[in-house]
Every structure is written in structure tokens, then in C-alpha cells.
């Protein structure tokens, strides 16, 4: 089962079909994560100015995870927008 779907609609779990709690929309598409560890991995990847030799390269599974991020999330020009989206997700957890 793949989660890959229309980037302009909210993310849903591929098995249960329910919306993911950790998600927010940007002008490029949705930023979503399954859990806080996944969200932190995305944050660390997006924040990194140099992505070679960083711990996710040592773990095949984690590298696959960040390699599958949409290209717009990997572009440095969108870094601030993606990080703001991640901050919005964290803020929504504090207020719930």
C-alpha cells in the first residue's frame, strides 16, 4: 500500500483510510508525518545545508524515507516554508 496520492489533498493512512493527525498544507502541497520521530527526521533533513554524511545515510530505511520526500520539500528555496509548516504541526499538538 502506498501513501503517494494527490499532493493537493490531505494525507490519509493507506490501510485505514483515516486522515493523519500530523499534517498541514503549504502553497506547494501537504507536509505530513506518521509520528513525531518521522516529523523530526523530516525537520533535520530539511534544515541540513549539506546532506552528505548525515546519519540518515547510515540507515537504508531512513534514507529511503527522506529520498521519497517531494522534490519541492528538498529544494533549499522552500526550506523556510517547510520548517514553518513543521512548526505549525508542533504548535497544533500543544493546543490539543
N, C-alpha and C positions, 0 to 999 in steps of 0.2 A: 504494500500500500504506500502510495506516495502522497506527500503533503503538497507537492507542487500543484498550483492552481492559479487562477486568475489573480495577478498581483494587485488588482484594484478592488478586491473583495476581502473581507476579514478572514483570518485563518481559522480553520476548524480541524479538530482531531480527525485523522483519516479513518480511524476504526469506529469511533463512537459518533462522529458527525456533530459534536458539540463545539461551540466556539472556544478558542483558547483564551484564558484569562489574561495572559501577559502579552498584550498587543496594543499597538496604536498606529494610526495612519499618518503618513507623511505625504508630501506632494508627489513623491516618486512611487510610492507603494506602501505596503504594510511592514512594520517591524514587529516580529513576534518571537516568542521563545516558549519552550515547554516548561521550563522551571528557572529558578534564579541562577543556577550553575550555568545553564545554557545562555542566559542573558549576560552573565558576567564574561563568558567566553567571547560572545559577540562584541561586548564593550572593549575587551582587551585587544581583540583583533583590529577593530576599527580605530582605536586610539594609537596603535603602533605605527610609527612613521617608517620603520624598517621591519618587514615581516619575515626576514630570513633568520634562521637560528633561534626562533622563539619557541617556547615549549610545545605549541600545538604541532610543530613539525616532528616532534619525537613520538607522537601518538597518531598512528594511522587513522583511527576513528575520528579524533578531534580535527585533524587536518581535513578530512573529508567533510566534516561539518562546516568549517569555515570556507572551504573551497566551494561549497554549494550555495553560499550567500549570493543574492542577486548582485549583478555587476554594479548597479548603482550604489549599493551599500559598500562596495570595495573601493570605490573611487575616492581619492583624497578630497576632492572638491565637495563631496557630500558628508564628510566626516562630522562636521558640527551638527548638521541636521539629524544624522543618525544618533549621535550622542544625546542630543536634546530629546529625541524620541525615547531612548532608553531611560533617561531621567524622568520623563512623564510616566513611563510604566512603573518605575520605582515609586514615584510620588503617589500613584493610584493605589499602591499597596499600603502605604502609610495611612491613607484616608479611608480604608475599608475596614 
